[in-house]
Amino acid sequence: MDNNQKQLYSRIACLESKNDLLEAELTYLDQILMRCGFPEGIKTLKATVQELLEQDPSLSSERSELI
């Protein structure tokens, strides 16, 4: 195995680790949102924020299309 392949495998391992961490954090966030009254977790939070932004345009920013 050459050096380039080793670097690629190392990068893949790093990305897999980061993906696992992000997935765990997302799952945890979803669970605590459900415990706090958002019945569908992140999905419900997102809908609530979109509704608030529609009601008060001064809250939205140039990047509101990402929400």
N, CA, C and O atoms as a Maestro MAE file, in Angstrom:
{
 s_m_m2io_version
 :::
 2.0.0
}

f_m_ct {
 s_m_title
 :::
 protein
 m_atom[268] {
  # First column is atom index #
  i_m_mmod_type
  r_m_x_coord
  r_m_y_coord
  r_m_z_coord
  i_m_residue_number
  s_m_chain_name
  s_m_pdb_residue_name
  s_m_pdb_atom_name
  i_m_atomic_number
  :::
  1 25 0.847 -1.176 0.000 1 A "MET " " N  " 7
  2 3 0.000 0.000 0.000 1 A "MET " " CA " 6
  3 2 0.896 1.244 0.000 1 A "MET " " C  " 6
  4 15 1.778 1.388 0.847 1 A "MET " " O  " 8
  5 25 0.657 2.123 -0.948 2 A "ASP " " N  " 7
  6 3 1.493 3.318 -1.024 2 A "ASP " " CA " 6
  7 2 1.006 4.398 -0.058 2 A "ASP " " C  " 6
  8 15 -0.055 4.273 0.554 2 A "ASP " " O  " 8
  9 25 1.790 5.441 0.061 3 A "ASN " " N  " 7
  10 3 1.524 6.519 1.006 3 A "ASN " " CA " 6
  11 2 0.191 7.216 0.715 3 A "ASN " " C  " 6
  12 15 -0.524 7.600 1.641 3 A "ASN " " O  " 8
  13 25 -0.139 7.377 -0.558 4 A "ASN " " N  " 7
  14 3 -1.381 8.044 -0.940 4 A "ASN " " CA " 6
  15 2 -2.595 7.245 -0.452 4 A "ASN " " C  " 6
  16 15 -3.561 7.817 0.054 4 A "ASN " " O  " 8
  17 25 -2.535 5.929 -0.610 5 A "GLN " " N  " 7
  18 3 -3.635 5.083 -0.141 5 A "GLN " " CA " 6
  19 2 -3.766 5.159 1.371 5 A "GLN " " C  " 6
  20 15 -4.877 5.203 1.898 5 A "GLN " " O  " 8
  21 25 -2.644 5.173 2.069 6 A "LYS " " N  " 7
  22 3 -2.678 5.276 3.529 6 A "LYS " " CA " 6
  23 2 -3.339 6.580 3.960 6 A "LYS " " C  " 6
  24 15 -4.124 6.605 4.908 6 A "LYS " " O  " 8
  25 25 -3.015 7.660 3.256 7 A "GLN " " N  " 7
  26 3 -3.619 8.956 3.586 7 A "GLN " " CA " 6
  27 2 -5.125 8.921 3.334 7 A "GLN " " C  " 6
  28 15 -5.905 9.461 4.118 7 A "GLN " " O  " 8
  29 25 -5.524 8.283 2.241 8 A "LEU " " N  " 7
  30 3 -6.951 8.197 1.932 8 A "LEU " " CA " 6
  31 2 -7.694 7.371 2.984 8 A "LEU " " C  " 6
  32 15 -8.779 7.753 3.422 8 A "LEU " " O  " 8
  33 25 -7.106 6.236 3.390 9 A "TYR " " N  " 7
  34 3 -7.733 5.417 4.428 9 A "TYR " " CA " 6
  35 2 -7.813 6.166 5.748 9 A "TYR " " C  " 6
  36 15 -8.796 6.047 6.479 9 A "TYR " " O  " 8
  37 25 -6.785 6.932 6.047 10 A "SER " " N  " 7
  38 3 -6.781 7.727 7.267 10 A "SER " " CA " 6
  39 2 -7.877 8.798 7.210 10 A "SER " " C  " 6
  40 15 -8.575 9.034 8.196 10 A "SER " " O  " 8
  41 25 -8.018 9.429 6.071 11 A "ARG " " N  " 7
  42 3 -9.054 10.466 5.906 11 A "ARG " " CA " 6
  43 2 -10.443 9.859 6.004 11 A "ARG " " C  " 6
  44 15 -11.338 10.445 6.614 11 A "ARG " " O  " 8
  45 25 -10.629 8.687 5.406 12 A "ILE " " N  " 7
  46 3 -11.919 7.994 5.487 12 A "ILE " " CA " 6
  47 2 -12.245 7.659 6.938 12 A "ILE " " C  " 6
  48 15 -13.375 7.865 7.380 12 A "ILE " " O  " 8
  49 25 -11.281 7.152 7.675 13 A "ALA " " N  " 7
  50 3 -11.490 6.816 9.080 13 A "ALA " " CA " 6
  51 2 -11.877 8.056 9.889 13 A "ALA " " C  " 6
  52 15 -12.754 7.996 10.750 13 A "ALA " " O  " 8
  53 25 -11.220 9.169 9.606 14 A "CYS " " N  " 7
  54 3 -11.532 10.423 10.294 14 A "CYS " " CA " 6
  55 2 -12.957 10.879 9.982 14 A "CYS " " C  " 6
  56 15 -13.692 11.293 10.879 14 A "CYS " " O  " 8
  57 25 -13.339 10.803 8.717 15 A "LEU " " N  " 7
  58 3 -14.685 11.209 8.322 15 A "LEU " " CA " 6
  59 2 -15.745 10.284 8.911 15 A "LEU " " C  " 6
  60 15 -16.815 10.748 9.307 15 A "LEU " " O  " 8
  61 25 -15.465 8.983 8.975 16 A "GLU " " N  " 7
  62 3 -16.406 8.046 9.586 16 A "GLU " " CA " 6
  63 2 -16.598 8.356 11.068 16 A "GLU " " C  " 6
  64 15 -17.710 8.273 11.590 16 A "GLU " " O  " 8
  65 25 -15.523 8.709 11.728 17 A "SER " " N  " 7
  66 3 -15.592 9.065 13.143 17 A "SER " " CA " 6
  67 2 -16.428 10.325 13.348 17 A "SER " " C  " 6
  68 15 -17.276 10.381 14.238 17 A "SER " " O  " 8
  69 25 -16.182 11.332 12.518 18 A "LYS " " N  " 7
  70 3 -16.959 12.571 12.613 18 A "LYS " " CA " 6
  71 2 -18.431 12.317 12.313 18 A "LYS " " C  " 6
  72 15 -19.305 12.880 12.972 18 A "LYS " " O  " 8
  73 25 -18.708 11.480 11.329 19 A "ASN " " N  " 7
  74 3 -20.081 11.146 10.980 19 A "ASN " " CA " 6
  75 2 -20.785 10.459 12.154 19 A "ASN " " C  " 6
  76 15 -21.936 10.770 12.460 19 A "ASN " " O  " 8
  77 25 -20.090 9.527 12.806 20 A "ASP " " N  " 7
  78 3 -20.659 8.844 13.966 20 A "ASP " " CA " 6
  79 2 -20.982 9.830 15.085 20 A "ASP " " C  " 6
  80 15 -22.041 9.752 15.709 20 A "ASP " " O  " 8
  81 25 -20.059 10.756 15.330 21 A "LEU " " N  " 7
  82 3 -20.274 11.759 16.367 21 A "LEU " " CA " 6
  83 2 -21.462 12.651 16.026 21 A "LEU " " C  " 6
  84 15 -22.305 12.912 16.885 21 A "LEU " " O  " 8
  85 25 -21.537 13.115 14.797 22 A "LEU " " N  " 7
  86 3 -22.655 13.974 14.381 22 A "LEU " " CA " 6
  87 2 -23.991 13.230 14.461 22 A "LEU " " C  " 6
  88 15 -25.000 13.804 14.871 22 A "LEU " " O  " 8
  89 25 -23.994 11.973 14.076 23 A "GLU " " N  " 7
  90 3 -25.218 11.178 14.151 23 A "GLU " " CA " 6
  91 2 -25.672 11.008 15.598 23 A "GLU " " C  " 6
  92 15 -26.864 11.101 15.890 23 A "GLU " " O  " 8
  93 25 -24.733 10.761 16.500 24 A "ALA " " N  " 7
  94 3 -25.065 10.626 17.917 24 A "ALA " " CA " 6
  95 2 -25.612 11.939 18.471 24 A "ALA " " C  " 6
  96 15 -26.595 11.936 19.212 24 A "ALA " " O  " 8
  97 25 -24.984 13.054 18.119 25 A "GLU " " N  " 7
  98 3 -25.440 14.360 18.592 25 A "GLU " " CA " 6
  99 2 -26.828 14.697 18.049 25 A "GLU " " C  " 6
  100 15 -27.671 15.231 18.770 25 A "GLU " " O  " 8
  101 25 -27.056 14.385 16.787 26 A "LEU " " N  " 7
  102 3 -28.362 14.648 16.174 26 A "LEU " " CA " 6
  103 2 -29.457 13.816 16.841 26 A "LEU " " C  " 6
  104 15 -30.556 14.310 17.090 26 A "LEU " " O  " 8
  105 25 -29.151 12.561 17.125 27 A "THR " " N  " 7
  106 3 -30.108 11.686 17.803 27 A "THR " " CA " 6
  107 2 -30.410 12.215 19.197 27 A "THR " " C  " 6
  108 15 -31.568 12.253 19.614 27 A "THR " " O  " 8
  109 25 -29.364 12.626 19.920 28 A "TYR " " N  " 7
  110 3 -29.555 13.178 21.260 28 A "TYR " " CA " 6
  111 2 -30.388 14.453 21.220 28 A "TYR " " C  " 6
  112 15 -31.299 14.621 22.030 28 A "TYR " " O  " 8
  113 25 -30.087 15.352 20.288 29 A "LEU " " N  " 7
  114 3 -30.843 16.590 20.152 29 A "LEU " " CA " 6
  115 2 -32.309 16.290 19.846 29 A "LEU " " C  " 6
  116 15 -33.204 16.912 20.420 29 A "LEU " " O  " 8
  117 25 -32.552 15.359 18.961 30 A "ASP " " N  " 7
  118 3 -33.915 14.972 18.603 30 A "ASP " " CA " 6
  119 2 -34.665 14.467 19.843 30 A "ASP " " C  " 6
  120 15 -35.824 14.821 20.058 30 A "ASP " " O  " 8
  121 25 -34.003 13.645 20.648 31 A "GLN " " N  " 7
  122 3 -34.633 13.099 21.854 31 A "GLN " " CA " 6
  123 2 -34.955 14.176 22.881 31 A "GLN " " C  " 6
  124 15 -36.044 14.175 23.456 31 A "GLN " " O  " 8
  125 25 -34.017 15.101 23.120 32 A "ILE " " N  " 7
  126 3 -34.307 16.127 24.129 32 A "ILE " " CA " 6
  127 2 -35.355 17.111 23.639 32 A "ILE " " C  " 6
  128 15 -36.114 17.649 24.446 32 A "ILE " " O  " 8
  129 25 -35.418 17.358 22.339 33 A "LEU " " N  " 7
  130 3 -36.476 18.217 21.813 33 A "LEU " " CA " 6
  131 2 -37.844 17.575 22.022 33 A "LEU " " C  " 6
  132 15 -38.809 18.261 22.358 33 A "LEU " " O  " 8
  133 25 -37.931 16.268 21.825 34 A "MET " " N  " 7
  134 3 -39.198 15.564 22.068 34 A "MET " " CA " 6
  135 2 -39.586 15.658 23.537 34 A "MET " " C  " 6
  136 15 -40.761 15.837 23.857 34 A "MET " " O  " 8
  137 25 -38.609 15.541 24.434 35 A "ARG " " N  " 7
  138 3 -38.890 15.648 25.866 35 A "ARG " " CA " 6
  139 2 -39.314 17.054 26.246 35 A "ARG " " C  " 6
  140 15 -40.000 17.236 27.252 35 A "ARG " " O  " 8
  141 25 -38.923 18.055 25.467 36 A "CYS " " N  " 7
  142 3 -39.240 19.462 25.756 36 A "CYS " " CA " 6
  143 2 -40.524 19.928 25.079 36 A "CYS " " C  " 6
  144 15 -40.866 21.108 25.153 36 A "CYS " " O  " 8
  145 25 -41.234 19.024 24.425 37 A "GLY " " N  " 7
  146 3 -42.530 19.399 23.870 37 A "GLY " " CA " 6
  147 2 -42.606 19.496 22.366 37 A "GLY " " C  " 6
  148 15 -43.651 19.876 21.838 37 A "GLY " " O  " 8
  149 25 -41.552 19.172 21.659 38 A "PHE " " N  " 7
  150 3 -41.607 19.135 20.202 38 A "PHE " " CA " 6
  151 2 -41.881 17.682 19.797 38 A "PHE " " C  " 6
  152 15 -40.965 16.860 19.785 38 A "PHE " " O  " 8
  153 25 -43.145 17.363 19.465 39 A "PRO " " N  " 7
  154 3 -43.556 15.962 19.285 39 A "PRO " " CA " 6
  155 2 -42.716 15.161 18.288 39 A "PRO " " C  " 6
  156 15 -42.511 13.962 18.478 39 A "PRO " " O  " 8
  157 25 -42.234 15.805 17.243 40 A "GLU " " N  " 7
  158 3 -41.425 15.095 16.254 40 A "GLU " " CA " 6
  159 2 -39.973 15.573 16.276 40 A "GLU " " C  " 6
  160 15 -39.252 15.446 15.286 40 A "GLU " " O  " 8
  161 25 -39.559 16.119 17.405 41 A "GLY " " N  " 7
  162 3 -38.175 16.531 17.583 41 A "GLY " " CA " 6
  163 2 -37.729 17.628 16.632 41 A "GLY " " C  " 6
  164 15 -38.366 18.677 16.531 41 A "GLY " " O  " 8
  165 25 -36.637 17.376 15.944 42 A "ILE " " N  " 7
  166 3 -36.038 18.368 15.052 42 A "ILE " " CA " 6
  167 2 -37.014 18.803 13.965 42 A "ILE " " C  " 6
  168 15 -37.063 19.979 13.606 42 A "ILE " " O  " 8
  169 25 -37.780 17.869 13.447 43 A "LYS " " N  " 7
  170 3 -38.748 18.189 12.393 43 A "LYS " " CA " 6
  171 2 -39.743 19.245 12.879 43 A "LYS " " C  " 6
  172 15 -40.040 20.201 12.162 43 A "LYS " " O  " 8
  173 25 -40.256 19.069 14.099 44 A "THR " " N  " 7
  174 3 -41.216 20.018 14.658 44 A "THR " " CA " 6
  175 2 -40.545 21.354 14.972 44 A "THR " " C  " 6
  176 15 -41.135 22.411 14.746 44 A "THR " " O  " 8
  177 25 -39.321 21.315 15.488 45 A "LEU " " N  " 7
  178 3 -38.587 22.555 15.764 45 A "LEU " " CA " 6
  179 2 -38.392 23.345 14.482 45 A "LEU " " C  " 6
  180 15 -38.597 24.559 14.462 45 A "LEU " " O  " 8
  181 25 -38.001 22.676 13.425 46 A "LYS " " N  " 7
  182 3 -37.782 23.338 12.139 46 A "LYS " " CA " 6
  183 2 -39.064 24.004 11.648 46 A "LYS " " C  " 6
  184 15 -39.033 25.152 11.203 46 A "LYS " " O  " 8
  185 25 -40.190 23.297 11.726 47 A "ALA " " N  " 7
  186 3 -41.474 23.860 11.294 47 A "ALA " " CA " 6
  187 2 -41.852 25.074 12.139 47 A "ALA " " C  " 6
  188 15 -42.383 26.055 11.618 47 A "ALA " " O  " 8
  189 25 -41.580 25.009 13.442 48 A "THR " " N  " 7
  190 3 -41.890 26.119 14.341 48 A "THR " " CA " 6
  191 2 -41.065 27.354 13.993 48 A "THR " " C  " 6
  192 15 -41.592 28.466 13.957 48 A "THR " " O  " 8
  193 25 -39.788 27.161 13.741 49 A "VAL " " N  " 7
  194 3 -38.919 28.281 13.379 49 A "VAL " " CA " 6
  195 2 -39.346 28.885 12.044 49 A "VAL " " C  " 6
  196 15 -39.368 30.108 11.900 49 A "VAL " " O  " 8
  197 25 -39.683 28.050 11.075 50 A "GLN " " N  " 7
  198 3 -40.144 28.563 9.785 50 A "GLN " " CA " 6
  199 2 -41.407 29.398 9.954 50 A "GLN " " C  " 6
  200 15 -41.551 30.447 9.327 50 A "GLN " " O  " 8
  201 25 -42.324 28.931 10.803 51 A "GLU " " N  " 7
  202 3 -43.556 29.678 11.055 51 A "GLU " " CA " 6
  203 2 -43.253 31.022 11.712 51 A "GLU " " C  " 6
  204 15 -43.840 32.037 11.336 51 A "GLU " " O  " 8
  205 25 -42.348 31.042 12.686 52 A "LEU " " N  " 7
  206 3 -41.977 32.292 13.338 52 A "LEU " " CA " 6
  207 2 -41.351 33.275 12.349 52 A "LEU " " C  " 6
  208 15 -41.637 34.472 12.396 52 A "LEU " " O  " 8
  209 25 -40.513 32.780 11.468 53 A "LEU " " N  " 7
  210 3 -39.883 33.639 10.463 53 A "LEU " " CA " 6
  211 2 -40.905 34.208 9.491 53 A "LEU " " C  " 6
  212 15 -40.775 35.349 9.048 53 A "LEU " " O  " 8
  213 25 -41.911 33.427 9.161 54 A "GLU " " N  " 7
  214 3 -42.962 33.921 8.261 54 A "GLU " " CA " 6
  215 2 -43.803 34.993 8.932 54 A "GLU " " C  " 6
  216 15 -44.262 35.926 8.273 54 A "GLU " " O  " 8
  217 25 -44.010 34.867 10.243 55 A "GLN " " N  " 7
  218 3 -44.823 35.835 10.982 55 A "GLN " " CA " 6
  219 2 -44.084 37.156 11.191 55 A "GLN " " C  " 6
  220 15 -44.708 38.216 11.237 55 A "GLN " " O  " 8
  221 25 -42.763 37.097 11.319 56 A "ASP " " N  " 7
  222 3 -41.976 38.299 11.570 56 A "ASP " " CA " 6
  223 2 -40.779 38.329 10.620 56 A "ASP " " C  " 6
  224 15 -39.710 37.822 10.959 56 A "ASP " " O  " 8
  225 25 -40.949 38.914 9.443 57 A "PRO " " N  " 7
  226 3 -39.870 38.936 8.448 57 A "PRO " " CA " 6
  227 2 -38.573 39.584 8.940 57 A "PRO " " C  " 6
  228 15 -37.502 39.306 8.402 57 A "PRO " " O  " 8
  229 25 -38.662 40.441 9.955 58 A "SER " " N  " 7
  230 3 -37.442 41.074 10.462 58 A "SER " " CA " 6
  231 2 -36.511 40.058 11.116 58 A "SER " " C  " 6
  232 15 -35.326 40.338 11.296 58 A "SER " " O  " 8
  233 25 -37.026 38.890 11.473 59 A "LEU " " N  " 7
  234 3 -36.193 37.845 12.079 59 A "LEU " " CA " 6
  235 2 -35.407 37.058 11.041 59 A "LEU " " C  " 6
  236 15 -34.376 36.464 11.353 59 A "LEU " " O  " 8
  237 25 -35.894 37.057 9.811 60 A "SER " " N  " 7
  238 3 -35.219 36.241 8.805 60 A "SER " " CA " 6
  239 2 -33.967 36.951 8.315 60 A "SER " " C  " 6
  240 15 -33.862 38.177 8.362 60 A "SER " " O  " 8
  241 25 -33.039 36.159 7.853 61 A "SER " " N  " 7
  242 3 -31.784 36.701 7.341 61 A "SER " " CA " 6
  243 2 -31.648 36.340 5.872 61 A "SER " " C  " 6
  244 15 -32.539 35.721 5.290 61 A "SER " " O  " 8
  245 25 -30.551 36.721 5.287 62 A "GLU " " N  " 7
  246 3 -30.295 36.413 3.887 62 A "GLU " " CA " 6
  247 2 -30.203 34.916 3.659 62 A "GLU " " C  " 6
  248 15 -30.422 34.446 2.542 62 A "GLU " " O  " 8
  249 25 -29.882 34.160 4.703 63 A "ARG " " N  " 7
  250 3 -29.676 32.719 4.550 63 A "ARG " " CA " 6
  251 2 -30.888 31.923 5.015 63 A "ARG " " C  " 6
  252 15 -30.745 30.729 5.277 63 A "ARG " " O  " 8
  253 25 -32.060 32.510 5.129 64 A "SER " " N  " 7
  254 3 -33.238 31.815 5.634 64 A "SER " " CA " 6
  255 2 -33.651 30.638 4.752 64 A "SER " " C  " 6
  256 15 -34.358 29.744 5.216 64 A "SER " " O  " 8
  257 25 -33.225 30.625 3.494 65 A "GLU " " N  " 7
  258 3 -33.581 29.507 2.615 65 A "GLU " " CA " 6
  259 2 -32.948 28.206 3.061 65 A "GLU " " C  " 6
  260 15 -33.360 27.144 2.595 65 A "GLU " " O  " 8
  261 25 -31.958 28.244 3.949 66 A "LEU " " N  " 7
  262 3 -31.311 27.036 4.448 66 A "LEU " " CA " 6
  263 2 -32.118 26.346 5.528 66 A "LEU " " C  " 6
  264 15 -31.894 25.172 5.822 66 A "LEU " " O  " 8
  265 25 -33.052 27.065 6.119 67 A "ILE " " N  " 7
  266 3 -33.838 26.512 7.234 67 A "ILE " " CA " 6
  267 2 -34.889 25.565 6.711 67 A "ILE " " C  " 6
  268 15 -35.653 24.998 7.492 67 A "ILE " " O  " 8
  :::
 }
 m_bond[267] {
  # First column is bond index #
  i_m_from
  i_m_to
  i_m_order
  :::
  1 1 2 1
  2 2 3 1
  3 3 4 2
  4 3 5 1
  5 5 6 1
  6 6 7 1
  7 7 8 2
  8 7 9 1
  9 9 10 1
  10 10 11 1
  11 11 12 2
  12 11 13 1
  13 13 14 1
  14 14 15 1
  15 15 16 2
  16 15 17 1
  17 17 18 1
  18 18 19 1
  19 19 20 2
  20 19 21 1
  21 21 22 1
  22 22 23 1
  23 23 24 2
  24 23 25 1
  25 25 26 1
  26 26 27 1
  27 27 28 2
  28 27 29 1
  29 29 30 1
  30 30 31 1
  31 31 32 2
  32 31 33 1
  33 33 34 1
  34 34 35 1
  35 35 36 2
  36 35 37 1
  37 37 38 1
  38 38 39 1
  39 39 40 2
  40 39 41 1
  41 41 42 1
  42 42 43 1
  43 43 44 2
  44 43 45 1
  45 45 46 1
  46 46 47 1
  47 47 48 2
  48 47 49 1
  49 49 50 1
  50 50 51 1
  51 51 52 2
  52 51 53 1
  53 53 54 1
  54 54 55 1
  55 55 56 2
  56 55 57 1
  57 57 58 1
  58 58 59 1
  59 59 60 2
  60 59 61 1
  61 61 62 1
  62 62 63 1
  63 63 64 2
  64 63 65 1
  65 65 66 1
  66 66 67 1
  67 67 68 2
  68 67 69 1
  69 69 70 1
  70 70 71 1
  71 71 72 2
  72 71 73 1
  73 73 74 1
  74 74 75 1
  75 75 76 2
  76 75 77 1
  77 77 78 1
  78 78 79 1
  79 79 80 2
  80 79 81 1
  81 81 82 1
  82 82 83 1
  83 83 84 2
  84 83 85 1
  85 85 86 1
  86 86 87 1
  87 87 88 2
  88 87 89 1
  89 89 90 1
  90 90 91 1
  91 91 92 2
  92 91 93 1
  93 93 94 1
  94 94 95 1
  95 95 96 2
  96 95 97 1
  97 97 98 1
  98 98 99 1
  99 99 100 2
  100 99 101 1
  101 101 102 1
  102 102 103 1
  103 103 104 2
  104 103 105 1
  105 105 106 1
  106 106 107 1
  107 107 108 2
  108 107 109 1
  109 109 110 1
  110 110 111 1
  111 111 112 2
  112 111 113 1
  113 113 114 1
  114 114 115 1
  115 115 116 2
  116 115 117 1
  117 117 118 1
  118 118 119 1
  119 119 120 2
  120 119 121 1
  121 121 122 1
  122 122 123 1
  123 123 124 2
  124 123 125 1
  125 125 126 1
  126 126 127 1
  127 127 128 2
  128 127 129 1
  129 129 130 1
  130 130 131 1
  131 131 132 2
  132 131 133 1
  133 133 134 1
  134 134 135 1
  135 135 136 2
  136 135 137 1
  137 137 138 1
  138 138 139 1
  139 139 140 2
  140 139 141 1
  141 141 142 1
  142 142 143 1
  143 143 144 2
  144 143 145 1
  145 145 146 1
  146 146 147 1
  147 147 148 2
  148 147 149 1
  149 149 150 1
  150 150 151 1
  151 151 152 2
  152 151 153 1
  153 153 154 1
  154 154 155 1
  155 155 156 2
  156 155 157 1
  157 157 158 1
  158 158 159 1
  159 159 160 2
  160 159 161 1
  161 161 162 1
  162 162 163 1
  163 163 164 2
  164 163 165 1
  165 165 166 1
  166 166 167 1
  167 167 168 2
  168 167 169 1
  169 169 170 1
  170 170 171 1
  171 171 172 2
  172 171 173 1
  173 173 174 1
  174 174 175 1
  175 175 176 2
  176 175 177 1
  177 177 178 1
  178 178 179 1
  179 179 180 2
  180 179 181 1
  181 181 182 1
  182 182 183 1
  183 183 184 2
  184 183 185 1
  185 185 186 1
  186 186 187 1
  187 187 188 2
  188 187 189 1
  189 189 190 1
  190 190 191 1
  191 191 192 2
  192 191 193 1
  193 193 194 1
  194 194 195 1
  195 195 196 2
  196 195 197 1
  197 197 198 1
  198 198 199 1
  199 199 200 2
  200 199 201 1
  201 201 202 1
  202 202 203 1
  203 203 204 2
  204 203 205 1
  205 205 206 1
  206 206 207 1
  207 207 208 2
  208 207 209 1
  209 209 210 1
  210 210 211 1
  211 211 212 2
  212 211 213 1
  213 213 214 1
  214 214 215 1
  215 215 216 2
  216 215 217 1
  217 217 218 1
  218 218 219 1
  219 219 220 2
  220 219 221 1
  221 221 222 1
  222 222 223 1
  223 223 224 2
  224 223 225 1
  225 225 226 1
  226 226 227 1
  227 227 228 2
  228 227 229 1
  229 229 230 1
  230 230 231 1
  231 231 232 2
  232 231 233 1
  233 233 234 1
  234 234 235 1
  235 235 236 2
  236 235 237 1
  237 237 238 1
  238 238 239 1
  239 239 240 2
  240 239 241 1
  241 241 242 1
  242 242 243 1
  243 243 244 2
  244 243 245 1
  245 245 246 1
  246 246 247 1
  247 247 248 2
  248 247 249 1
  249 249 250 1
  250 250 251 1
  251 251 252 2
  252 251 253 1
  253 253 254 1
  254 254 255 1
  255 255 256 2
  256 255 257 1
  257 257 258 1
  258 258 259 1
  259 259 260 2
  260 259 261 1
  261 261 262 1
  262 262 263 1
  263 263 264 2
  264 263 265 1
  265 265 266 1
  266 266 267 1
  267 267 268 2
  :::
 }
}
